[in-house]
Amino acid sequence: MRSIKEIFIIGKGPSSSHTMGPKKASMKIRDEYPNAAAYRVTLYGSLAATGKGHLTDMAIKEVFEGVAPVEIVWCAQKYLPYHPNAMKFEMLDAEGNVTDSQVIYSIGGGTIVMEGEENNASDHIYPMTTMTEIMTWCNKTGKSYWEFVFENEAEDIREYLLEVWRTMRAAIESGLANEGVLPGALHLRRKAASYHVRSRGYNGILRTRGMLFSYALAVSEENASGGTIVTAPTCGSCGVVPAVLYHLQKEYDFKDAQIVRSLATAGLVGTIVKANASVSGAEVGCQGEVGVACAMAAAAASQLMGGSPNQIEYAAEMALEHHLGMTCDPMCGLVQIPCIERNAMAAARAIDAQIYSFYTDGVHRVSFDSVVKVMKRTGHDLPSLYKETSEGGLGRLKIE
């Protein structure tokens, strides 16, 4: 398994796989081939199907601006073998001849993989790759998941996670302050600010749940408008983890150091899924995005509230299990409907999973690892039109 830094990537929305990944790939090509007279980028499969709504072409052109002309070719009907989000970069000379080419895959969460390096394990840092193995280690050593993370990551991981938390918190506060209409053909109005104000007029569960919704909406709306957010594990699901942690910090006065430890636990959960299945909506549907985000948030909440390793694992399992089969079918290829509301709902479900697990001793029948396997199989069984192509489900609805 790779570093949890690949689960928590700081950048601009609206899509980790369709915006961050292509931008990162373009920067790599630009730096490796600075003398090309021109570039041609062919986008395949899901990357092409919803690329315009996700601003993929703009992210690529921004990188090559001032360097050399770049042509974007859309090839939505063709899928390359390794992943639905594929792009081929061709470097051209002054006569328009191809001098070299490279295929790069955007596999979710802003991570890219070069063709030929799909199974490269040289950058893997964790000795264990399943929740069961790590939970057994925790129970044997008396340590927790966050300690397992800190023992295997680089020395700067605490500082990195603190910066992640600061960015998440800033996204919430910026989202709560902003109003108006989100960019794109849906003309969707921001709701975070009004939810936050209205929640203050209630008491008890209505107040706390309204606050939680507003935090998730705030981050998701910032993402939809191209603001700075943190993938957790993707841009499309970036509101769940920060909403839950911000809510708990406000309610229980947790210190930032405690939040950092909970982020380590959340990152480990996301990394386990990414290593054994996928967090790409184009590959496994929204269960790999919002579903995994919910599992990460549930585990982080359980960590903060003093859960045992078994209770933390149960909370994560439950959160992911109840998102199995969720399709990725955005309207107009935008990370807005149903994505933004799903973040709010998943934040609430994460809290519920944490509370439910606390009524138990953490012993249950279906393991987190089993659900990850089922999620992967379910995602592969889903027809492609339900996986980030905007050709099925809600994606087929017309704007009214």
N, C-alpha and C positions, 0 to 999 in steps of 0.2 A: 504494500500500500504506500501511496505517496503522501507527502506532507498535507496536513489539514489546511495549509495556506492555499491549496488549490480549491478548497471548498469555500473559503472566505477570501474573495478577490474584490478589492476596492476599485471601482470604476464607474463609468456612466452607463445608464440604461439606454434602450429599454430591454435588451435581450443579451444574455451571456453567450448563448450559442450563435446568435445571428448578428450581434453587434460587437461584443467584446472579442469573441473568437476570431472573426474575420479581420478585425482591426489588428489584433496581435499577430496573426499570420501575415498580414500585409506589411507590418513593420519588420518582421523577420526577412521577408523577401526583399524589401527595399534596402535593408542593411547588407544583405548578402549579394545583391545585384544592383549596386548603385549606378552602374554605367549603362544600364539598358536604355535604349532609345525610346522604348514604349513597353507597356505591360498589357496583357490581356488576361482577365480573370473570368473563368467559367464557373458559375455556381450551379450545383446539381441538387436534385431531390428537394427535400424540405427546405434547404437553405435558399433555393430559388423560389419555391412556392410561396413563402411568406416573407421573403427577403425585403421587398419594398416596404411592407408595413413595419418591419423591424429596423428599417434604415440601414440595411446591410451595404447597399451601394454607396451611401453617403459615408459610412465608416471607412470603406476601402478608399474612396476618392480623397478623403481627407488626409490619409497617410501619404498618398503619392502626389498630392498637390505641390507644385513647385519643383518636383523631381523629374517627372516625365508623364506623358499622356497615358491614361489607363482606360481600357475598354471593358465594360461589364457585359458578359453573355449569360442569359438566363436559360437554364436547361432543367426545368422542373420535372419533366417526365423521365429523366434518366437518373438512376441511383447507382452510385459506386458501391462496391461490395462491403467495405468495412463499416461505414456509418452513413445515415441519411443526409448528414450535413457535410458535404464534400465540396472542395473548391480546387480548381486547377489553375496555377499561375504559369503563364507563358511569358518569357522574356524575349523581346523583339529587337532586331537591329534597325538601322536607319532605312533599310529596304523593306522592312516588314517581315523578315524571315525569323522564324523561331530559333533562338540560340540555345535555350534551355527551358525546362519546365519542371514544376514540382506540384504534387498533389498533397493537400493538407486537409485534415478532418477537424471539424469543431465538434467535440464530443460531449459538450455540456458544461455549464458552470464556468465558461471562459477558457477551458483547457483545450489546447490543440495538439494534434498528433501528426507527425510527418509520415507519409506513406513509406513503408519499409521499417518503421519503428513502432508498429502497433503493439508488439509484445515486449518492448524494451523494459527490463526490470532494473536497470542500473540506478534509477532514481527512486527506488522503493526503499523506505526507511523503517518500516514496521515489521517486527518478527512474527506477528500474528495478524491474521486477516479476517477473523470472524468474531462476532460478539460473544459467542459461547466460549471460545478460547480466552478472550480477554476477561470475561466475567469470572471464569475459573481462576485466572491469575489474580484478579482482585480479591476474591474470597480466600485464596491461599496466602496472599501476602498481607492482607488487611488494608490494602491501598484502594484507591478509587480510579475511575476511568481517566480523570484529568491528570492523575499522577503518572499513569501509563503514557499519556501523551507527552508530558514534560520530560519523561525519561528517554524518549526516543526522538524528539524534535531537536532542532538547533537551539542554541542558547538564547536566541532573540525571540523565541516564540511568545513569551509573556508580553514583551513590548509590542510585538505584532498584533496580538489579540487585543491589547489595550487600544491600539490605533483602530482596529476593527470596531471595537465598542464605541469609541468616540465618533466614528463615522456613522454608525448605525443610529446613535443618539441624535446626531446633527440632522440626519435625514428625517427622523420623526419630528423634530422641532421645526425644521424648514417646511415639512409637509403640513404641519398644523397651522403654520403662518400663511401659507399660500392658498389662494382661492382662484376661481375662474374655470375656464374650460381647458381640458387636456387637448394636445395636438392630435390631429387625425380626423378621418371622415365620420367617426361616431359622435363627435361633439359632446363627449362625456364630461359632465360637470364634476369638479372635485367635491368630495363629501367629507373629508377628514375634519376640517375646521368646524363644520356645522355639527357633526357627530360629537366632537369634543365639547362644544358649548352646550348642546342639548343634554349630554350625560350629566352635567353638573346640576341639572334640575331634578335629578332622581337620587334615590338612596339605595343602599344595599346592592343586590346583584345587578339591578338595572344600571346603576351608576358605574360599577366596576366593569361590567360587560361592555357598556357603551364606550368607556375609556379605552378598553382593549381594542375594540373595533377601530376607534379613531387612530390609534397608533399604527395598526396594520395598514389601514387605508392611507395614512400619511406617507409611509415609505413606498408603498406600491404606486401611489400617484406621483411621487418624486421620480420613481423609476420610469413610469410611462411618459413623463415629460423630458426624459433624458438627463435627469439629475444624478448626482453622485450617491451611490448606494453600495452595499456589500452583497455579493452573491451568497446565498445561504439556503440551498446550495446553488441556486440560479438567480438570475435577475427576476424572472417571472414569479418566483416564490420568496423574494427578498424581504417581504414584510412580516413574515410569521415569527421568526426567531427574535428580531429586535422588539417587536410588539410585546411578546411574552416577557422578555427580560426587562424591558423598560417598565412594564406594568408591575412586575414583582419588586423591582428596585424602589419604585414609588411607594408601594404598599408596605414593604418590610424593611426599607432603608438598608438594603444590601450594599456593601462597599464595592468599588470597582474591581478590587482584587478577587472578590467572590464571583462577580460577573465574568471575569476573565477565565476562572476555573470552569464555570458552567459552559462558556463558549468552547473550551477545550473538549468537554464532553460532547457537546453538540457537533463539533467538527469531526470528532471520531466517529460518531454515528453516520454522518453524511459520507465520510471517507470509506467506511465499510460498505455502504450501499454502492458507491461509485466504483469500488474495486470489484465487487461481486455481481453487480447488475448494471445500473445506469441512472444518471440524474438528468438525462436528456429527454425533453418532451418529444423530440422528433424520433426517438428510438423506443421509448416505453410509455409515452403519454404523460399526462399531468400527475399521475401517481408517483412518477420519479421526480417531480418538481415540488408541488405543494404537499404531496404525501410524505416525501422525505423531509421537507421543511418542518412539517408537523411532528414527525418522529424526532427530529433534532431538537425542536423546541420543548417537546414533552420530556425528553431526557435531560435537557438543561434545567428545566423547572424542577424536576425530581431531584437533580443534583443540588440545586439551591435550597430546596426545602428539607434536605437531610435524608434523602432516600438511600436505601441500601443498593449495592450493585444489582441485585435481583429486581428490586422495585424500579430502578432506572431502566433496566432492560425491558421490563414488562410495559412501562409507560411508552417507550419507543416502539415496541412491537404492536401495541394496541393502536397507537396513532397511525402507523403505516398500514396495518391490516384493514382499517376502516376507510382507507382511500384506494384500496385495490380496484383496478379497473377504470379509474378515472381517466377520461379521455383528454386530449389536448386539442381543442377545437376553437381557437380564438376567432372572433368576428373581425373581418377585414385584415387578418394577419397582425392585429395590434395586441399589445400586452395590456389589454384593458377589460374586455368582456370575454369570458367570465373571470379572468385572472385576478383582478383587484378584489372582488367580493370573496373569491376563494381564499385569499390570504387572510381576510378578516375571520372567515368561518374556521379556517385551520388553526388560527391562534386560539380561538375559544376551545376548539377540540383538543388542542395540546394541553391546555389547563385541565380540561375534564379528564384526559388520560392520566395526567399526573395525580389528580385527586383520587381517581378510581384505583390506581395502583397502590395508593397509600392505605386503602382499606384492606389490602391483602398482605401476605408475607412475601410476595414476589414470585411465588410458585404458580406456574400456569402450564398449559398443555402445549401451546404452539410457540416455538422460539422465534426470536427476531430474525435469526438467520434463515429459518424456514420461510418466513414471510418475504424476505428479500428474494429468495429463489422463486417463489410464486409470483412476485411482482415482475421479475424478469421474464418469466414464461408468459404471464398474462400480457405484458407489453408486446412481446414478439407475436402473440396471437391476435392482437388488435389489428384490424385493417389499417393500412397506411393513411387513409383519409381521416382517421381519428387521431393522428399523431402529428400535430403542428403543420398541417397542410392547408387548413381553413377550407377543406373540401367536404367535410362531414360535420354532423352534429350542429352545434351552435354556429359554426363557421358558415353554414349554408343559409342562415337567416339573413333576410334583406333588411337594410337600414330603413327605419320608418320615422 
